[in-house]
């Protein structure tokens, strides 16, 4: 089974597949946490 790209998952999410969004979050969890922490600390 071929692994879906982030774009495929995003398009699937836009069509109502919430599991696709979960997969995107799981793939990029560390980068997202870093980004959010950096963004939040700018405004504290």
Buried (B, 14 or more C-beta within 10 A) or exposed (E): EEEBEEEEBBEBBEEEEEEBBEBBEEEEEEEEEEEEEEEEEEEE
